[in-house]
Amino acid sequence: MSDYLIKSVAYEGQLRIYVLDATETIREAQERHDTWSASTAALGRTMIGSIMLGAMLKGDEKLTVRLTGNGPVGYIVVDSNGKGQVKGYIVNPHVSLPLNDQGKIDVKGAVGTEGSLTVTKDLGMKEPFSGQVPLVSGEIGEDFTYYMATSEQTPSAVGVSVLVNPDETVKSAGGFMIQVMPGAEESTIDELEERLQSIPLVSKLMDSGEKPEEILDRLVGKGNSKILETLPVQFHCGCSKERFAEALVTLPDADINEMIEKDQGAEAVCHFCGEKYHFDEEELEQIKKQSR
């Protein structure tokens, strides 16, 4: 198994914990979008947080996370679902900034500190559920933590991290989400807070060879947790030439005629995965007929 997420409980159900290795997934996103270090970290962290939120869904339920800040990367959009599938898009992939005071990638500088985090869930009902919170730090982990406490009414701790190599490739990426369940004892919360103070970045632990199961033990102590499920995780985009054709059908004839006469065809590019789909003149004529 490559990337995966473990769902677990600890201290007899007082805590719910997700731990995720998303290295290959974020590596693929970096390659598809040709992101530079600050953009890679911002997009990767948002995708990691979204995967963990998506893991709380069931069946065909899905969600979209939109992170909008006043920094140079612009907005970020990520789709995920309960099957461990995720895809993401960043407006400006080519942002690389000097390291911050801690010698780390300046994600806050890339994202900005003014803006919002919006989560829209499609739960198969008439109307989607949507929750929005202002950015509290731009570091993304803290912003997901604030979202969980405010919109989901669940006190949580969210850690998301991405290690980037000097050549812009992704070295490792992962995260955790700990949710405090109703009735949790103060002693449990105190012990958790103490452990969180000393745990290294998840991406650094994974780079040194640790698996999600070992990181779970670091978070709550060996023997205090029970793994409920292991979920494979992957970058997945459901785009296709047929879907783009369906979108072209909705265009006015004048626009399709211009593609035929001026451009001798059309090329559609998926924002999420970068795949390109070419439509020649004959295909565009067929699309025009369908639009009528």
C-alpha positions as CSV (number, residue, x, y, z in Angstrom):
1,M,0.0,0.0,0.0
2,S,1.3,3.4,-0.9
3,D,-0.5,6.4,0.7
4,Y,-3.1,5.6,3.4
5,L,-5.0,7.0,6.3
6,I,-5.8,5.2,9.6
7,K,-9.0,5.9,11.6
8,S,-8.7,5.1,15.2
9,V,-10.0,5.8,18.7
10,A,-8.0,6.2,21.9
11,Y,-8.6,6.2,25.6
12,E,-11.8,4.1,25.3
13,G,-13.4,6.4,22.8
14,Q,-12.5,9.7,24.4
15,L,-10.5,10.7,21.3
16,R,-11.0,10.0,17.6
17,I,-7.8,10.2,15.6
18,Y,-6.9,10.2,11.9
19,V,-3.2,9.8,10.8
20,L,-2.3,10.1,7.1
21,D,0.6,9.5,4.9
22,A,0.0,11.5,1.7
23,T,3.5,11.6,0.2
24,E,2.7,10.1,-3.2
25,T,-0.6,12.0,-3.5
26,I,1.0,15.4,-2.9
27,R,4.0,14.4,-5.0
28,E,1.6,13.8,-7.9
29,A,-0.1,17.2,-7.3
30,Q,3.2,18.9,-7.4
31,E,4.2,17.3,-10.7
32,R,0.8,17.9,-12.3
33,H,0.7,21.6,-11.4
34,D,4.5,22.3,-11.5
35,T,4.3,24.0,-8.1
36,W,7.2,25.8,-6.5
37,S,8.0,25.3,-2.8
38,A,5.6,27.8,-1.1
39,S,2.8,26.8,-3.5
40,T,3.5,23.1,-3.0
41,A,3.3,23.5,0.8
42,A,0.1,25.5,0.7
43,L,-1.6,23.2,-1.8
44,G,-0.3,20.1,-0.1
45,R,-1.4,21.2,3.4
46,T,-4.9,22.0,2.1
47,M,-5.2,18.7,0.4
48,I,-4.0,16.8,3.5
49,G,-6.6,18.6,5.7
50,S,-9.3,17.9,3.0
51,I,-8.5,14.2,2.9
52,M,-9.0,13.9,6.6
53,L,-12.3,15.9,6.5
54,G,-13.3,13.7,3.6
55,A,-12.5,10.5,5.6
56,M,-15.4,11.5,7.9
57,L,-17.9,11.1,5.0
58,K,-19.7,8.0,3.9
59,G,-20.4,6.3,0.5
60,D,-20.7,8.7,-2.3
61,E,-20.6,11.8,-0.1
62,K,-18.0,14.4,-1.1
63,L,-16.8,17.9,-0.1
64,T,-15.0,20.9,-1.5
65,V,-12.6,23.0,0.5
66,R,-11.8,26.5,-0.8
67,L,-9.0,28.5,0.9
68,T,-9.0,32.1,0.0
69,G,-6.3,34.4,1.3
70,N,-4.6,37.7,0.4
71,G,-1.2,36.1,-0.3
72,P,0.5,35.6,-3.7
73,V,-0.7,32.0,-4.2
74,G,-4.3,33.2,-4.6
75,Y,-7.1,30.8,-3.8
76,I,-6.9,27.0,-3.4
77,V,-9.7,24.6,-4.2
78,V,-9.6,20.9,-3.2
79,D,-12.2,18.1,-3.7
80,S,-12.2,15.0,-1.6
81,N,-14.5,12.2,-0.6
82,G,-15.0,9.2,1.7
83,K,-13.1,6.9,-0.6
84,G,-9.7,8.6,0.0
85,Q,-9.7,10.3,-3.4
86,V,-8.6,13.9,-3.7
87,K,-7.7,16.5,-6.3
88,G,-6.6,20.1,-5.9
89,Y,-6.0,23.3,-7.7
90,I,-4.0,26.5,-6.9
91,V,-4.3,29.7,-8.8
92,N,-0.6,30.6,-8.8
93,P,1.6,27.5,-8.7
94,H,4.9,29.4,-9.1
95,V,5.4,31.0,-5.6
96,S,8.7,30.5,-3.8
97,L,9.5,32.7,-0.8
98,P,12.4,33.1,1.6
99,L,12.2,30.7,4.6
100,N,10.5,32.1,7.7
101,D,12.0,32.9,11.1
102,Q,11.9,29.1,12.0
103,G,13.7,28.2,8.9
104,K,10.6,26.6,7.4
105,I,8.6,27.3,4.2
106,D,6.7,30.5,4.6
107,V,3.2,29.2,4.1
108,K,1.6,32.1,6.0
109,G,3.4,34.5,3.7
110,A,2.2,32.6,0.6
111,V,-1.5,32.2,1.7
112,G,-1.9,35.5,3.6
113,T,-3.6,36.1,6.9
114,E,-6.8,37.7,5.7
115,G,-9.4,35.5,4.0
116,S,-11.6,32.5,4.6
117,L,-11.7,28.7,4.7
118,T,-15.0,27.3,3.3
119,V,-16.1,23.7,3.4
120,T,-19.0,22.7,1.2
121,K,-20.3,19.1,1.8
122,D,-22.5,17.2,-0.8
123,L,-24.3,14.7,1.4
124,G,-26.8,13.6,-1.2
125,M,-29.5,16.0,0.1
126,K,-31.3,18.8,-1.8
127,E,-29.0,21.5,-0.5
128,P,-25.3,21.1,0.3
129,F,-24.0,22.0,3.7
130,S,-21.6,24.8,3.8
131,G,-19.5,26.2,6.7
132,Q,-17.1,29.2,6.5
133,V,-14.5,30.6,9.0
134,P,-12.1,33.5,8.7
135,L,-8.4,32.5,8.4
136,V,-6.8,32.6,11.9
137,S,-3.1,32.2,10.8
138,G,-2.7,31.2,7.2
139,E,-0.6,28.2,8.3
140,I,-3.6,26.0,7.3
141,G,-3.4,23.5,10.1
142,E,-4.6,26.1,12.6
143,D,-7.2,27.2,10.1
144,F,-8.6,23.6,9.9
145,T,-8.5,23.4,13.7
146,Y,-10.6,26.6,14.0
147,Y,-13.0,25.3,11.3
148,M,-13.6,22.1,13.3
149,A,-14.2,23.9,16.5
150,T,-16.5,26.6,15.0
151,S,-18.4,24.9,12.2
152,E,-18.3,21.3,13.3
153,Q,-18.6,22.1,17.0
154,T,-15.8,19.5,17.6
155,P,-12.7,20.6,19.6
156,S,-9.8,19.3,17.5
157,A,-6.1,19.4,16.8
158,V,-5.0,19.4,13.2
159,G,-1.4,19.0,12.0
160,V,-0.5,19.1,8.3
161,S,3.0,19.3,6.8
162,V,4.9,18.9,3.6
163,L,8.7,18.6,3.1
164,V,10.0,19.9,-0.2
165,N,13.3,19.0,-1.7
166,P,15.7,21.7,-3.2
167,D,14.7,20.6,-6.7
168,E,11.0,21.4,-5.8
169,T,9.9,17.7,-5.6
170,V,8.0,16.5,-2.6
171,K,10.1,14.6,0.0
172,S,7.3,13.6,2.3
173,A,3.8,14.8,3.3
174,G,1.3,13.8,5.9
175,G,-0.9,14.9,8.8
176,F,-3.1,14.0,11.7
177,M,-6.5,15.1,13.1
178,I,-7.4,14.5,16.7
179,Q,-11.1,15.1,17.8
180,V,-12.0,15.3,21.4
181,M,-15.3,13.5,22.0
182,P,-18.0,14.6,24.4
183,G,-17.3,13.4,28.0
184,A,-13.5,13.2,27.5
185,E,-11.7,13.5,30.9
186,E,-9.5,16.5,31.7
187,S,-6.6,14.3,32.4
188,T,-6.8,12.9,28.8
189,I,-6.9,16.3,27.3
190,D,-4.0,17.4,29.5
191,E,-1.9,14.4,28.4
192,L,-2.8,15.0,24.7
193,E,-1.7,18.7,24.9
194,E,1.6,17.7,26.5
195,R,2.3,15.2,23.7
196,L,1.4,17.6,21.0
197,Q,3.9,20.1,22.4
198,S,6.8,17.8,21.7
199,I,5.8,15.9,18.6
200,P,8.0,16.7,15.5
201,L,6.4,17.5,12.1
202,V,4.6,14.5,10.7
203,S,6.4,14.9,7.4
204,K,9.8,14.8,9.1
205,L,8.7,11.6,11.0
206,M,7.6,10.0,7.8
207,D,10.8,11.1,6.0
208,S,12.7,9.2,8.8
209,G,10.7,6.1,8.0
210,E,7.8,6.2,10.5
211,K,4.4,4.9,9.5
212,P,1.1,6.3,10.5
213,E,0.7,3.5,13.1
214,E,3.9,4.6,14.8
215,I,2.9,8.3,14.7
216,L,-0.4,7.3,16.3
217,D,1.5,5.8,19.2
218,R,3.5,9.1,19.5
219,L,0.2,11.0,19.7
220,V,-1.6,9.0,22.4
221,G,1.0,6.5,23.8
222,K,1.5,2.9,22.9
223,G,-1.4,0.6,23.8
224,N,-3.9,3.4,24.3
225,S,-5.5,3.3,20.8
226,K,-7.5,1.0,18.6
227,I,-7.3,1.2,14.8
228,L,-10.8,0.9,13.3
229,E,-10.1,1.2,9.5
230,T,-7.3,1.7,7.0
231,L,-8.2,3.8,4.0
232,P,-6.1,3.9,0.8
233,V,-5.5,7.5,-0.4
234,Q,-4.8,8.7,-3.9
235,F,-4.8,11.7,-6.3
236,H,-7.9,11.1,-8.5
237,C,-9.6,13.3,-11.0
238,G,-12.8,12.2,-12.7
239,C,-12.4,14.4,-15.8
240,S,-12.9,13.0,-19.3
241,K,-13.3,14.2,-22.9
242,E,-17.0,13.3,-22.6
243,R,-17.5,15.7,-19.7
244,F,-15.8,18.5,-21.5
245,A,-17.9,17.8,-24.5
246,E,-21.0,18.1,-22.4
247,A,-19.8,21.5,-21.2
248,L,-19.1,22.7,-24.8
249,V,-22.7,21.8,-25.8
250,T,-23.9,24.6,-23.5
251,L,-21.9,27.3,-25.5
252,P,-23.6,29.6,-28.0
253,D,-23.2,28.5,-31.7
254,A,-21.2,31.7,-32.3
255,D,-18.5,30.6,-29.9
256,I,-18.2,27.1,-31.4
257,N,-18.1,28.5,-34.9
258,E,-15.2,30.7,-33.9
259,M,-13.3,27.7,-32.6
260,I,-14.0,25.9,-35.9
261,E,-13.2,28.8,-38.3
262,K,-10.5,30.7,-36.4
263,D,-8.7,28.0,-34.4
264,Q,-9.6,24.9,-36.5
265,G,-10.3,23.1,-33.2
266,A,-10.3,23.5,-29.5
267,E,-8.3,22.3,-26.5
268,A,-9.8,22.0,-23.0
269,V,-7.5,21.8,-20.0
270,C,-8.6,20.4,-16.6
271,H,-7.7,22.8,-13.8
272,F,-7.5,20.0,-11.3
273,C,-5.2,17.6,-13.0
274,G,-3.8,19.4,-16.1
275,E,-5.0,16.8,-18.6
276,K,-5.6,18.2,-22.1
277,Y,-8.4,17.2,-24.4
278,H,-8.4,18.1,-28.1
279,F,-11.5,18.6,-30.2
280,D,-11.1,18.7,-34.0
281,E,-13.4,20.6,-36.4
282,E,-15.6,17.5,-37.1
283,E,-16.1,16.9,-33.3
284,L,-17.0,20.5,-32.8
285,E,-19.6,20.3,-35.6
286,Q,-21.1,17.3,-33.9
287,I,-21.2,19.3,-30.6
288,K,-22.9,22.2,-32.3
289,K,-25.6,19.9,-33.6
290,Q,-26.2,18.5,-30.1
291,S,-26.5,22.0,-28.7
292,R,-29.5,22.6,-31.0
